[in-house]
């Protein structure tokens, strides 16, 4: 009997952060340990991974159908060795077909991309969590309007996959004001990074007992305290909406609160 999988939102850090030196040296240690411990927290080994990353947007929801996805080193200015990382997880075209059918049955247009590789929102955190790279993995794009209601609805359409042993992972960041973070590191005029207000609101939204209340709060996320300071553009937050939608009635819980380079970054689990 297949074990039902939870849905997860994981912050994927900054660039190839887990595979390079930082100052302070332990900057990403807590985050790394969280990812390393993730497989043991699951009810069973997933049959496949479906990942929604903040680094892929298309006009319609698009599925990666490449049976052997390469890596997309879509970051700049990092040490040379970080462009030689490997994570050779196989693709799963059959899962991509299944996802497209679920989404189209729910009224969404979909597309397919046979050449797309894994961007760093996928391979950087999953190289830590699943270093053997032996679980079939498919990436689903965001829709480029980043409409929160649509992404919650897409999640609801994907919910049956959980009973089929598919682990649905949203990969982004709860705080993604990179400009402010970089200026703060250089002692710039903006002052310290402060994502605490938004993180507290987001935690309250995710952990609501009533899924209808959670849905309503996440749909209006940009009205929350500190929302646009934490996410001037929401592409790194919206993967959370997909996994929250796929949770259906399962209540969310915070599984990580990390303070990195002045920012609060949180992970959430449903089910």
C-alpha positions in Angstrom: 0.0 0.0 0.0 1.4 3.4 -1.0 2.0 5.8 1.9 0.4 9.2 1.4 3.0 11.9 1.2 2.9 15.4 2.8 3.5 18.6 0.9 6.5 20.7 1.7 7.7 24.3 1.2 11.5 24.6 1.5 13.7 27.7 1.3 16.5 26.9 -1.1 19.0 29.5 0.1 21.1 31.8 -2.0 22.7 30.4 -5.2 24.8 27.4 -4.5 25.1 28.4 -0.8 25.5 24.9 0.7 28.5 24.1 -1.5 30.9 27.1 -0.8 32.5 28.9 2.0 30.7 31.7 3.8 31.5 34.3 6.4 30.5 33.4 9.1 31.4 29.8 8.2 28.2 28.4 9.9 25.8 30.7 8.0 23.9 27.9 6.3 24.6 25.0 8.7 21.1 25.0 10.3 19.4 25.1 6.9 21.7 22.3 5.6 20.9 20.1 8.6 17.2 20.6 8.0 17.5 19.5 4.4 19.7 16.5 5.3 17.1 15.4 7.9 14.1 15.8 5.5 14.0 12.2 4.0 13.8 10.6 7.5 10.8 12.8 8.3 8.7 11.3 5.5 6.3 8.4 5.9 8.0 6.4 3.2 10.5 6.9 0.4 8.7 8.9 -2.3 8.1 7.2 -5.7 8.8 10.6 -7.4 9.3 14.2 -6.6 7.3 17.0 -8.2 9.1 20.4 -7.6 7.8 23.9 -8.1 10.7 26.3 -8.1 10.7 30.1 -7.9 13.1 30.1 -10.9 10.8 28.9 -13.6 7.9 30.9 -15.0 5.9 30.3 -18.2 2.8 31.8 -19.8 0.9 28.5 -18.9 1.8 25.9 -16.3 4.5 23.9 -18.0 5.9 20.4 -17.3 9.5 19.3 -17.7 9.4 16.2 -19.8 13.1 15.6 -20.2 13.9 12.0 -19.2 17.5 13.0 -18.2 17.4 16.7 -17.2 20.7 18.5 -17.1 21.5 21.2 -14.6 20.8 24.9 -15.2 23.5 26.9 -13.5 21.2 30.0 -13.3 23.3 32.0 -10.8 26.2 34.4 -11.4 29.4 35.4 -9.6 30.0 32.3 -7.5 33.2 30.2 -7.2 34.0 28.2 -10.3 33.6 24.8 -8.6 29.9 25.6 -8.0 29.4 25.4 -11.8 30.6 21.8 -11.8 28.1 20.4 -9.3 26.2 17.3 -10.4 22.8 15.9 -9.4 21.8 13.3 -12.1 18.2 12.5 -11.0 16.2 11.0 -13.7 13.2 12.7 -15.1 9.8 11.0 -15.3 7.8 11.8 -18.5 4.9 9.6 -17.3 4.5 11.8 -14.2 4.6 14.9 -16.3 1.8 13.5 -18.4 -0.2 12.7 -15.3 0.2 16.2 -13.9 -0.9 17.7 -17.2 -4.0 15.6 -17.2 -4.9 16.7 -13.6 -4.4 20.3 -14.4 -6.3 20.3 -17.7 -9.2 18.4 -16.0 -9.2 21.4 -13.5 -9.5 23.8 -16.4 -5.9 25.0 -16.7 -3.9 25.3 -19.9 -0.6 23.4 -19.8 2.6 23.1 -21.8 5.5 20.8 -22.0 9.3 21.4 -22.3 11.4 18.5 -23.5 14.7 20.3 -23.1 14.4 22.0 -19.7 16.9 21.0 -17.0 16.8 21.4 -13.2 17.4 25.0 -12.1 19.2 25.8 -8.9 15.9 26.0 -7.0 15.7 22.3 -7.6 19.2 20.8 -7.6 20.8 23.0 -4.8 18.4 21.9 -2.0 17.7 18.4 -3.3 21.4 17.6 -3.7 21.6 18.1 0.1 18.3 16.3 0.8 18.6 13.5 -1.7 22.3 13.3 -2.6 21.9 9.9 -4.3 19.8 11.6 -7.0 17.9 8.3 -7.5 14.3 9.4 -7.2 12.5 10.4 -10.5 12.0 14.2 -10.4 9.8 16.5 -12.5 9.7 20.3 -12.4 6.5 22.2 -12.8 6.7 25.9 -13.7 4.8 28.8 -12.1 2.4 30.7 -14.3 4.0 34.1 -15.0 1.0 36.1 -13.8 1.9 34.7 -10.3 -1.8 34.9 -9.4 -2.1 33.5 -5.8 -5.6 32.1 -6.4 -4.6 30.2 -9.5 -1.6 28.7 -7.8 -3.7 27.6 -4.8 -6.1 26.0 -7.3 -3.3 24.2 -9.1 -2.2 22.8 -5.8 -5.7 21.4 -5.2 -5.7 19.8 -8.6 -2.4 18.1 -7.8 -3.6 16.7 -4.4 -4.3 13.1 -5.8 -0.6 12.7 -6.4 0.1 12.5 -2.7 -1.9 9.3 -2.5 0.2 7.9 -5.3 3.5 8.4 -3.4 4.5 11.7 -5.1 6.2 14.2 -2.8 5.2 17.8 -3.9 7.9 20.3 -3.0 7.7 24.1 -3.3 11.1 25.6 -3.4 11.6 29.3 -2.9 12.2 31.7 0.0 9.9 33.4 2.4 12.2 36.5 2.4 13.6 37.4 -1.0 14.5 41.1 -1.0 18.0 40.4 -2.3 18.8 44.0 -3.0 18.2 45.0 0.6 20.1 42.0 1.9 23.1 42.9 -0.3 23.0 46.5 0.7 22.7 45.6 4.4 25.8 43.4 4.1 27.7 46.4 2.8 26.3 48.7 5.5 24.0 50.5 3.1 21.4 53.1 3.9 18.4 50.8 4.2 19.3 49.7 7.7 19.0 46.1 8.9 17.0 43.5 7.1 13.7 42.8 9.0 11.5 40.0 7.8 10.1 39.2 11.2 6.7 40.8 10.8 5.9 39.0 7.6 7.3 35.7 8.8 5.0 35.8 11.9 2.0 36.6 9.7 2.9 33.9 7.2 3.3 31.3 10.0 -0.2 32.3 11.3 -1.7 31.9 7.9 -0.1 28.5 7.2 -1.0 27.1 10.6 -4.7 28.0 10.5 -7.0 25.1 11.5 -9.6 26.0 8.9 -8.2 25.6 5.4 -10.7 28.1 4.1 -9.2 30.8 6.3 -5.6 29.7 5.3 -6.7 30.0 1.6 -8.2 33.4 2.1 -5.1 34.7 3.9 -2.6 33.4 1.4 -4.7 34.8 -1.5 -4.3 38.2 0.0 -0.7 37.7 1.2 0.5 41.1 -0.2 -1.7 42.9 2.4 0.2 41.3 5.3 2.6 43.4 7.4 6.0 43.7 5.7 4.8 41.6 2.7 6.3 43.7 -0.1 9.5 44.4 1.9 10.0 40.6 2.2 9.0 39.9 -1.3 9.2 42.9 -3.7 8.3 40.3 -6.4 6.5 37.2 -5.3 8.0 34.4 -7.5 9.9 32.9 -4.5 6.8 32.8 -2.3 4.2 31.5 -4.7 5.5 27.9 -4.7 4.1 27.9 -1.1 0.6 28.5 -2.5 0.9 25.4 -4.7 1.8 23.1 -1.8 -0.7 24.8 0.5 -3.4 24.1 -2.1 -2.3 20.5 -2.4 -2.6 20.1 1.3 -6.4 20.4 1.1 -7.6 20.1 4.7 -4.2 19.2 6.2 -3.0 21.9 8.7 0.4 23.4 8.1 3.3 23.5 10.6 6.5 25.4 10.6 9.5 23.0 10.3 12.3 25.5 10.1 12.9 29.1 11.1 16.4 30.2 10.2 18.1 33.6 10.4 20.6 33.9 7.6 22.4 37.1 6.6 19.8 39.1 8.5 16.8 37.5 6.9 14.2 35.1 8.4 13.7 32.1 6.2 11.1 29.5 7.1 10.0 26.0 5.9 6.5 24.6 6.2 4.9 21.1 6.0 1.3 20.0 5.4 0.3 16.5 6.4 
